[in-house]
Amino acid sequence: MKLSCIFIILIFSIKTYAYYYSFGTYVPYFNKAQINTAGDTQFFEINPYLAVGTQVLLSGPHYFTPEFGYGYYLENAKNTKRDQIFLHYNFSYVVSPNFVFRYGLTNNWYRLHGQGGSATLSNGNGSTTFPSPTKTVTTYYSTLDFGVEYVLSNRQFSIRYDLQMMSFKKLENKAFNYLLTFNYYQ
């Protein structure tokens, strides 16, 4: 968390092209996580995502576009809450005045906040009672990111789609997440 604070201070202390604010949804384990007993997989989910970022001109159409984001999961197991902190180290390439290609890495802090107690879950033949966690557990991982951004005609707003690949070192274990955001440039 200390690294996140240092990163945010550095972002806002350097001379930049523009600051932007993003809000949208974060969908983890796209087309991988099973969502019902029929075997359907996750395609879309509403998990609020908020972020602040900036653009630093590198050369020509190339920009460094770091972003600090926060996502909150609306669907949670009983007696738990989940959220996620994102630290994006992305770059962008302006293809045309309205189209931007994005790529980079993201550090993720996935946090499960336990509230104690117990939860009764189906086990196929009946149900079993499981203890709920009583503390916050954090998992750290990195993703390889690719995305596109469409800048609207007024140049102050854009729509962005970012695809994140997990387990990019072991491709046989890969899974994808995505962000769908609306962005406001200041």
C-alpha positions, 0 to 999 in steps of 0.5 A: 500500500505504501508503494501505491501512495508513492506512485500516486504522489509521483503521478500528480507531481510530474508535468502531464498532458492530461488527468482523467477520471474513469468509472465503469465495471470490472469483470473477472475471469471472463468466460471462465468462471461458472455462474450456474449449475448448467455450466454457463460461464461469466460474460458480464457482471456489474462490479463498480470501478473508479480510477484516476490517471494521467498521460505523460507524453513520451514521444510523438503518439506514444504516452505513458498512462499510469492509473490508480483504480479501485473495484468493488464486488457487488456479489459476495459470499455470506459474511464476506466483502471483496474489493480490488486495488489496481495499479496500471503501468500502461502505455498508449499509442494514438492511432488516430484522433479518435482511436487509441491502442493501450498496452502494459502491466497491472499490479492487482491487490484482491482483498477478501474482507471476512466478517466472521460467522459461518455460511451453509453451502450446497455440496451436491447431496445436501449442505455443509456449514463452513466457517467464514473468515474473520480477517482480511486476506490479500492476494497479489498478482500481475496482469498483461494488459491490452486495450482500445479507447475510442475518444468521443468527438468533443475530446473530453470523453472516451470509452475504453475496453481493457483486456487483462491476461492473468498467468501470462507466464504459464499460458495453459493456465491463462484467464482473462479479466476486462474493464469497460470504462467511461473516461473524463479528461480534464 
